[in-house]
Amino acid sequence: MKPITRLVDAVSSYMQLVSGLLLVSMMVTVLADVTSRALFRMTDGSLDITFIGGIELVKFGLLFTVLFALPYCVDKSQVVVDLFTEKLTDRKKACLESIYFVGYAVLGTGMTLRFYHAIGNAVMSGETTQDLLIPMNYIYALTTFATAVLAIRSILVAKQRLCTAMGFNA
């Protein structure tokens, strides 16, 4: 089980890196779009370096930035309200954490199944994005991958936390 956990951790780590690169590319896209539109306005249309699809690039960039960051961050950035958990033992806290990691796994599984079915529907309908005409089945496939990694990593983290709470070697 440890090699699978290490593999999923490595994949989620690379996804986090891609997420950061997407965030930077979104900022550059917005900057280029705003600058090109400003130049177009200032020159009364004589300098037209505007481009189509900037909104779509940012929209799908944001989607993948969030989805690619979630698997890596699922066990690192949970907000715990100490008011409710301060009197619990460490074992009970770990069991409680395992429950909400299972919740993330259920959420990821549901999203994975929904986007998996959307791939087939997009292929049959030939659905594309509005401006760039990118086939939506590619976007749904990438989304399916990201949500599947979220589900798998969440269930592995839940198992690890539960085993630690019970005193087993995970």
Contacts in CASP RR format, 6 or more apart in sequence:
PFRMAT RR
TARGET T0000
AUTHOR 0000-0000-0000
METHOD contacts of the structure
MODEL  1
MKPITRLVDAVSSYMQLVSGLLLVSMMVTVLADVTSRALFRMTDGSLDIT
FIGGIELVKFGLLFTVLFALPYCVDKSQVVVDLFTEKLTDRKKACLESIY
FVGYAVLGTGMTLRFYHAIGNAVMSGETTQDLLIPMNYIYALTTFATAVL
AIRSILVAKQRLCTAMGFNA
4 156 0 8 1.000
5 156 0 8 1.000
5 160 0 8 1.000
8 71 0 8 1.000
8 149 0 8 1.000
8 152 0 8 1.000
8 153 0 8 1.000
8 156 0 8 1.000
9 153 0 8 1.000
11 71 0 8 1.000
11 149 0 8 1.000
12 71 0 8 1.000
12 72 0 8 1.000
12 149 0 8 1.000
12 153 0 8 1.000
13 72 0 8 1.000
15 68 0 8 1.000
15 69 0 8 1.000
15 71 0 8 1.000
15 72 0 8 1.000
15 146 0 8 1.000
15 149 0 8 1.000
16 68 0 8 1.000
16 69 0 8 1.000
16 71 0 8 1.000
16 72 0 8 1.000
16 73 0 8 1.000
18 64 0 8 1.000
18 68 0 8 1.000
19 64 0 8 1.000
19 65 0 8 1.000
19 66 0 8 1.000
19 68 0 8 1.000
19 69 0 8 1.000
19 72 0 8 1.000
20 65 0 8 1.000
20 69 0 8 1.000
22 61 0 8 1.000
22 64 0 8 1.000
22 65 0 8 1.000
22 68 0 8 1.000
23 65 0 8 1.000
25 57 0 8 1.000
25 61 0 8 1.000
26 57 0 8 1.000
26 58 0 8 1.000
26 61 0 8 1.000
26 62 0 8 1.000
26 65 0 8 1.000
29 54 0 8 1.000
29 57 0 8 1.000
29 58 0 8 1.000
30 58 0 8 1.000
32 51 0 8 1.000
33 50 0 8 1.000
33 51 0 8 1.000
33 54 0 8 1.000
36 49 0 8 1.000
36 50 0 8 1.000
36 51 0 8 1.000
37 50 0 8 1.000
39 47 0 8 1.000
39 49 0 8 1.000
40 47 0 8 1.000
40 48 0 8 1.000
40 49 0 8 1.000
40 50 0 8 1.000
52 131 0 8 1.000
52 132 0 8 1.000
53 131 0 8 1.000
53 132 0 8 1.000
54 131 0 8 1.000
55 131 0 8 1.000
56 129 0 8 1.000
56 130 0 8 1.000
56 131 0 8 1.000
56 132 0 8 1.000
56 134 0 8 1.000
57 132 0 8 1.000
60 129 0 8 1.000
60 139 0 8 1.000
63 139 0 8 1.000
63 143 0 8 1.000
64 142 0 8 1.000
64 143 0 8 1.000
64 146 0 8 1.000
67 143 0 8 1.000
67 146 0 8 1.000
67 147 0 8 1.000
67 150 0 8 1.000
68 146 0 8 1.000
70 146 0 8 1.000
70 150 0 8 1.000
71 146 0 8 1.000
71 149 0 8 1.000
71 150 0 8 1.000
71 153 0 8 1.000
71 154 0 8 1.000
72 153 0 8 1.000
74 101 0 8 1.000
74 104 0 8 1.000
74 150 0 8 1.000
74 153 0 8 1.000
74 154 0 8 1.000
74 157 0 8 1.000
75 101 0 8 1.000
75 153 0 8 1.000
75 157 0 8 1.000
75 161 0 8 1.000
78 97 0 8 1.000
78 100 0 8 1.000
85 93 0 8 1.000
85 96 0 8 1.000
88 96 0 8 1.000
90 165 0 8 1.000
91 165 0 8 1.000
91 166 0 8 1.000
92 165 0 8 1.000
93 165 0 8 1.000
94 161 0 8 1.000
94 162 0 8 1.000
94 164 0 8 1.000
94 165 0 8 1.000
95 162 0 8 1.000
95 165 0 8 1.000
97 158 0 8 1.000
97 161 0 8 1.000
98 158 0 8 1.000
98 159 0 8 1.000
98 161 0 8 1.000
98 162 0 8 1.000
98 165 0 8 1.000
99 158 0 8 1.000
101 154 0 8 1.000
101 155 0 8 1.000
101 157 0 8 1.000
101 158 0 8 1.000
101 161 0 8 1.000
102 154 0 8 1.000
102 155 0 8 1.000
102 158 0 8 1.000
103 154 0 8 1.000
104 150 0 8 1.000
104 151 0 8 1.000
104 154 0 8 1.000
105 150 0 8 1.000
105 151 0 8 1.000
105 152 0 8 1.000
105 154 0 8 1.000
105 155 0 8 1.000
105 158 0 8 1.000
106 151 0 8 1.000
107 150 0 8 1.000
107 151 0 8 1.000
108 147 0 8 1.000
108 148 0 8 1.000
108 150 0 8 1.000
108 151 0 8 1.000
108 154 0 8 1.000
109 151 0 8 1.000
110 147 0 8 1.000
110 151 0 8 1.000
111 143 0 8 1.000
111 147 0 8 1.000
111 150 0 8 1.000
111 151 0 8 1.000
112 144 0 8 1.000
112 147 0 8 1.000
112 148 0 8 1.000
112 151 0 8 1.000
115 140 0 8 1.000
115 141 0 8 1.000
115 143 0 8 1.000
115 144 0 8 1.000
115 147 0 8 1.000
116 140 0 8 1.000
116 144 0 8 1.000
118 136 0 8 1.000
118 140 0 8 1.000
119 137 0 8 1.000
119 140 0 8 1.000
119 141 0 8 1.000
119 144 0 8 1.000
120 137 0 8 1.000
121 127 0 8 1.000
122 135 0 8 1.000
122 136 0 8 1.000
122 137 0 8 1.000
122 140 0 8 1.000
123 135 0 8 1.000
123 137 0 8 1.000
126 135 0 8 1.000
126 136 0 8 1.000
126 137 0 8 1.000
127 135 0 8 1.000
127 136 0 8 1.000
127 137 0 8 1.000
128 134 0 8 1.000
128 135 0 8 1.000
128 136 0 8 1.000
129 136 0 8 1.000
129 139 0 8 1.000
159 170 0 8 1.000
160 170 0 8 1.000
163 169 0 8 1.000
163 170 0 8 1.000
164 170 0 8 1.000
END
